[in-house]
Amino acid sequence: MNATFDWIAENIRDQIDFVVWTGDSARHDSDETIPRNAEQVLGTNTWIANKFVELLDDPKGNGMTVPVIPTFGNNDILPHNILLPGPNKWLQYYTHIWRRFIPEAQRHSFEFGGWFYVEAIPNKLAVFSLNTLYFFDRNAGVDGCESPSEPGYKQLEWLRIQLQFMRERGMKAILMGHVPPARTESKKLWDEACWQQYTLWLKQYRDVVVSGLYGHMNIDHFLIQDTKDIELAVLSGEEIVSTRTAMDDELTVQSAADYLQELREDWSKLDPPPISAGKGKSGKGVKGGRKKGKKKKDPWGERYQLSFINPSIVPTYYPSLRVYEYNISGLETHPVWQDAIGNLQLPKDDPDQEQKHIDLRRSIVTEAEPEIGPTFVVDQKNKHGKKGKKGPKKPKDPSLVIPDPPAKSSPPGPAYSPQPLSLTGYTQYFANLTHINNVTTFNDSSEDETESLWSLDWLIPQRWRKGRNGNREPKQPRPEPREFQFEVEYSTFDDKVYKLADLTVNSYVDLAYRIGQKVKKGKNKAIAEVAGKAEEENDWDVDEEEEDDHDEDTCDDETDDEEVREKADKKKKKKKKGKKKQNKTWVHFLTHAFVSTVEKDELIKKYA
């Protein structure tokens, strides 16, 4: 984290307009032998908040130069995943930790439920920090969004009212949070009622909402929500019937397989946008869209919604961060956040208040038990102590207010049509730890057991694996690590496979559609690949035969054993026949999903 803040300060600090901090800054509970405690959780978040202040504070004493918009992660509380309705001590203390980030007028709503917004560009763009733990299906301390008494329901009502204010003021909004609204045929992260209402809100306020930015899953990908999945019967209070199960907290390469395959299957069924939606800088269209000249009922793709899920800095894979760019046409001389708000939102330190927060922190630390193993929640509704079990359904609201849609004369919003505040693209940075640490893994093909575990040759990137030399000390000293640096992993501005003209919904529906297409038999080209690319660049040759026992049944050139030769020739022919083409866009997507930590041949084996 120190290295990351140093790199930002040296390279991009002066280019930042605002920071979206998507949470989970405390150590996770993956090691049961070292239980987490409240002092550690609060201390880590305080430390990182102070790092942001140090990075972005005006040296002249005029307060923060740009706003930071934080949100809770499911590991930023104890027990992890479980946040009870507010107001409570955790929300109260985070109000203190984030006092430099939460506007004075928003602190009451934050203490009540952990949600607030910041006008990142005054009178033009607001960034909403949603407390997604009240939507999170694994939070057994609340009961979704069906009942008006639940904090999830109250948060969505607050969001509806605020988005209406944004519309009336002519402002736009970016929504951000920790747990994304991920939902496939068999898995989900949000309570179903929360997902339904949120999706309806975005449909009705599609003229206001620019995009959604989330974290939690560590996989670099995106979500496309289909408004045709909105069920008014659910919103009207009828019983929710859902066969989806809760998704793993954070996905590994192994656990992500089913989820990503289901996403791909959903994307293959998307209604593709007009062919012009996929134009890149070259101006060439993308195959797979509808035919030219055919009219489309929804030319802007307003049926769909788009959410971005960013990988993490503290890595499951390589450390990463992302810089978004957006259209500022007509805003070049508009007052920036510091000019319009400056230190007016920054409270002065009060000794009495400081002592109050010290006492509050001691109270939280005293009450919170160390977290050891699975969490069991017992409340008045459910005294059985079953993991994740919720009580009986509460009465539902018969008078749910459904917002008005945009006026018929209203043009498409910035999520759908390039205009001021539309997202134009992003640059994904990552830190290649294999290169930075100046190591490679032991060469398993070597016959020399005494070969050093360390190597200066980093030209062939390899992921660190325990292997047969796990826990052994190298015979040679570890080489000096290189300087920590983030580098560009990819950029949507020049990615030759994605070919994204911008980050509008149609651009991503087109990309998702291309990712979802399978290669047809008898064809040398994947459906819906980038136009103008050579055949060999569009497809990956994949050998369906497994590559184990590769030395078996082979023969030396000098042997006279004809039977072995014949068997080897047959195997070669079988392998050649077993090769098939792969959709290059799909493989390219998978490579970035795991932040370039997994080799392409391994991805093809697992996801072909």
Steps between C-alpha positions, in 0.01 A plus 500: 500500500785738580656422163168562326450840661859594416446400137176700475672804649784480249300415189130591492404709804471824304268337244241375752157668524357270767570161660259209532612274788299178483582357842634180658807676633534287813675165504273216392422202720661234282744391773311353794819467704525881516150621587408855407402751763321834504813700580667362189197560274448858617872571517568392142213706363613803702853460369391483135261795542792700637712391201236647266500825695880512489494433124228750406516773765582851382845594640374858539243387753193537280374150564471205264580581138261232368226295666539139609180293505536189722264211570485198731633162405368184659838460674503855640275392789479221759376237463576517129190522277276596793390862541192560712256783425621847593555714681767290671853540635669379182326762286566763762872429510537487121341845495805604701752307282355652181428847642718655228300326226133517602339843445354658812147488356534125435626388841156443648400255223836330531469443874148372441586247227848543355396669175578848368597689185760757401468757224830412335433769240278755678156534341598256224601154628428324831664174607274287720660272757256213553521278806471174309528294819129564546441344156754218550335157512754376757418769756286304745461809716237646267221363284536642151286775351143370518384669818493878559658433840817355345804725442537369144148623417567835670823544307328442167230750595772752585667428166172545311439838660857620443503391135179693450670808647792441262262490204328821607837673541625378162777296665637153427603224740755221529400220739773317688521236769687191610285195421381515137153398379637179346228254402506200269266207444622312807685755715450843652664745738203724582168420658253456214264777611794743525618406152152542353443842652850627417464389138163671476645822643778497240247443224283790611800731557694398191522868407689569826725201581834492319623162623560272798846430647555205735765272651485193728540223242864578404433387142531769235170485313167673448131430543213564262161507667198439283193702595286221356593306814309749715196327648231740617340214692804496727485875550128490573554274798442148368721219626848490349587168340870474426714193448822700497754424770738738674824553311842454658626813675801548274559288194817307423597362161341169600179631654441754223455242224126441533427868558692623196359226278149599605575864427623402156188295436282797597702731276465270202125565511520879509321706242803637308516874442524672161825418325620859540507461879819296486713738300849559627743777417555348160133558418452136402191327629483173690354181362214343688279806531171532316498544127544845356183682413281300735303719738532432869235579760761582765793658310663633819492171689291645783365154574835423667705635791874486554708450814880480518676271748860590566772267635676586823820674606571256782512207264322178448681524168746776407438837672301731277331837482293667233481855365175595325467793264179681416369757256553857628363686196366832622638446851852626438444821698246360748601542867668187635422341833764683700405841361130457570515309828857507626543472872140593577421131543805428716425520871757643735643262756323534833678355809169401657387326181836327471468357851145391417626301202781346703243377750277373217787303349580344836136403533497329158825317573371384840171372359628338179610140528804379302382344177576128487362282223143518364268764642177395668230760553230461762220755532145515630357377171732200479641337810625185332848637430505381140747667270336766288150402608244779491175533686147497358410748230378837619189670360568660165420850390180514292568858396843478337576820312623435147692800364398671180714418196678772301277733305429378148674807367807432713808384305686182605713544811883496518499124554350451155606788279840676486457839668646700789577271798480179294785264583736494203739226608737378769860393546559189708828503692658202669819418689670188368625356829694221328708760321517739797611226739763397246423130524378213286395156609715192500538347155327163538647372173852531636678182604721695740336483844755750632392772258427828675135579568564859400579630156573839350334391178148645517438500129276195527239604757395226740259515790636407840409146591596288797595201284748237614730764650241655727634612838861444394753776538686589179866404487581844364389821669181662378580767242424860575143598404446762238330832566126465554320638196154481354494453125221498246341158468258620233302807400156514345622792288728282287415136577501331159270216606240685704479789249292716733414845369387603851347351815137550404259210540476418128879469477497245781194312378685457171815384683304260721319360196833433327639335813195275515520361147631149443706392200290314246626170370654507157585870522841650545377810672317566825164669466495868587875561501666831422469591134814526295709274726689210349362153554789383710465804726131442563514140619693293747600147402412274787597138529214308652734217592650527846871561506594261779734209436652698217813283497304177474477323163752727334795358312859594436595575140754220510271224628381222271192423706233541228216425740596794722539722195158406370338561838668840531384600149144405580510705817631802310220471244243467776632812671497696176145393434400590856599863465228760493473873471427725796327833518792737546291768672393247766859393568612864504226578754607208721863610493405840638242354740782349706731801451743314274599247768383196303655383176273487196546128441381430856197723452413325177524158668271604782255721313494356148 
